[in-house]
Amino acid sequence: MKKLAALAIFTLALTGCASEPVDTTTVRLATHDSFVMTDEQIAEFEESTGYQLELVKVGDTGTLTNQLVLTKDAPFADAVYGIDNTFLSVAQENKIAESFDEINYGDVCFNYDAEWFEATKVTPPTSWRDLGNEEYKNLTVISNPILSSPGMAFLITTYAGFESKAETFAYWRSLRDNGVKIAPSWSDAYFTEFTRYGGKYPIVLSYASSPAAELVNGVENSKALRDECFRQFEYAAVLNKAKNPEGGKAVLEFLKSKSFQEGLAWNMFVYPSSDVELPEEFKSTGAPANSTLGGDLDFAANRDQWLKDWSDVFDN
Amino acid sequence: MITSFELLLTTAFIAVVSAALSAFVGVPVGFWLSSISPRLGRIVSAVLTVPFLLPPFLIGIAINAITRDLTINSTIGIFLILAAHTIMNAGFIARIVATRTVGSELVDAAEIEGASRLQIRTQIELPQLLSAVASGAVLVALYSATSYGLILTLSDGQVRTLETQIAISALQRLDLETAGQLALMQTLLSIAMFLSVRKFAAIDSSLTEIQTSRLRAGWPSRFIGLGFLAAVLFTLGSVLNRSNWGDGLLTNLGNLASKGTRSMLNISILEAAGNSLRNALVVAIVVVPIALFMARKKAPSLLAVMPAGISPVVFGLATLAIVGYLPRELTSSWLLLPLVQVLFALPITYQILHPARNGFDSEQREAASLDGANWLNRFWWIEFPQIRKAVLLATTFAMLTSLGEFGAASFLAFGSNETLPLVMFQLFGRPGGDNYGMLMVAASSYILLTAFIVYLVTLPERNRNPRH
């Protein structure tokens, strides 16, 4: 017992030394790995507010949300950007913030490598419903819905896109049997597995805007399947129990500002929620979806069951 | 769905088979080690000790460098994990064998009696070695049941163990109830292994010098010895070789100060190394006095070594669970992680310091005490000079433990506080662009640093104490 007491005193003494004054000049923004903000934007934020911005990237949207929930009593950031509508209910139920502001949206859909399809003379798919067909065997990569938000978005699309659960199951089994590759995250799927980045799969689950990134000298190297996509909204918030709530508010205001909103398309390939002009490329090659599906489903009530169903197909 | 019982079975299977393979390979390697010239033996055993001291996630990265192009399914995944555990731990078993060779008088006597070499091995040597090797093997099983980083890097998510599912349940499904249940199973499994080690003879420090045996190694021992040495050299060499990946060594070295392709990292490798070094210093400064204090008694303390039986992933989860009850200044500071890591460093530190503090003649201390010296004077002037080497060794090992710790860090370190293993793991997950080359340079530096430490630690003492 004496030993334990000595240990406890020692630890306490040490934590006593460690208590640093709350640092209010730095503001920390938790976000996902795909977050991009230019150096000019960071400088603009820092000059106009006097805060120093520290970005804390924490994996994909799901990981980001869950880490914030798990550490909500001692958050590692002051504000968050990048929780989407599929994870919003998790963030709200666990009260990591008082309110969430919509910053931008993006449309999750399949892209294909136009160059690859031209070279191989295979007819490109026209809808996600084609991907279980024989001619697309071993050609498709998606991201894991358990771990990534586009993966979840596509899972929702398939629940919204069929009359019965049996048909949804049948579709997923056809994808599985057709050799669909499941990557842990969107970045893995796009930047590692997609043929345009040296991978083996010419069809990738991505966004309607992604083809704008593959536009070289006016040539559209990839194309999006723009029908029946899932519209993903992204939110930002000041975290409850933030060390620097004032700084968090300043970040939130900046994310809604004209400067940040105008940069969204080229920085992150998403569409701004506020009324700012879209760049030309995002009106054509990287335009939003023609039609969307699944936005009206109850994610909070169904998410666990959807994921369990999905695991049943892919684990057995 | 995989049941928690299946997870327990997979974890136990990997642990037991890894231990058996390590013993199966390690024993003949040990015979071979003690039959070659002492000088060569020292160099070879130092090389074989490097993988044992590397963190599991780094062994995973090294093996993956060789097997990168394989498509991993669960069977291949388990096979790779077993191979990695063997490469990591068989050298440790070999050292146990080579430090306990049969005395040459006994061999002479047996030979005069007409015993063959095989008879001496099987009837005299093996029975003597059995308890030490069994004890070492159980430790290997324990390490293999808590090698979270290695499983993550080698199995591409295809092999699920208790540790990987604890992390998935907590971090990806927010299912703390399941995570807690799995953590309990993991702890029961590893504590059971840990307690069964305690029943066997205590293990000497694996860094004591190997001994030369009169007994020649047979061809199977030589074959396995050379083969194993080649496997270790090939594994480490393939990482060193790849530090030239992509745009070459110099570019990769320069990139260590960058945040990787598409700025994916929160901090550069160098900044992360700085954090890890800072954490390692804190761990050493805290743990060495605690271990010295606990080591003052002759009877070994179970409390001091108990954390060795608990998975870092479980510690990480437990810390997250209690974070709301701890002072805010601590939980939001980088200090939280090194303070948790103190627990992982305590067993090894204690095991080095306990024999050292109790091993020397206590007459001097008693004489000083009679002369009226207070405890501080007694400790500083009489005891410390005698245990200085052990303290240095313990400090080194405490720092190495913290430096390579992955499981708890993955729960507790974020953004600018991330540690070297975390940043290396992020690069591993996104190998495109400059990232893989950066990773290989960082991994090579880590291996060379470990090799250098092993070299220093196993250097023969120059002024050997003549007193016998």
Interface residues (C-beta under 8 A of the other chain):
Chain A: K3 A6 L7 F10 T11 L14 T15 A18 S19 E20 R28 A30 D33 V36 E54 L55 V56 K57 V58 G62 T63 N66 Q67 V69 L70 T71 D73 A74 P75 F76 A77 V90 N94 I146 L147 P184 S187 D188 F191 T192 Y197 G198 K243 L307 K308 S311 D312 D315
Chain B: M1 I2 G157 I168 A170 L171 Q172 R173 L174 R262 S263 M264 L265 N266 V286 P289 I290 F293 M294 S301 L303 L320 V323 G324 L326 P327 R328 E329 L330 T331 S332 S333 L335 L339 F414 G415 S416 G429 R430 P431 G432
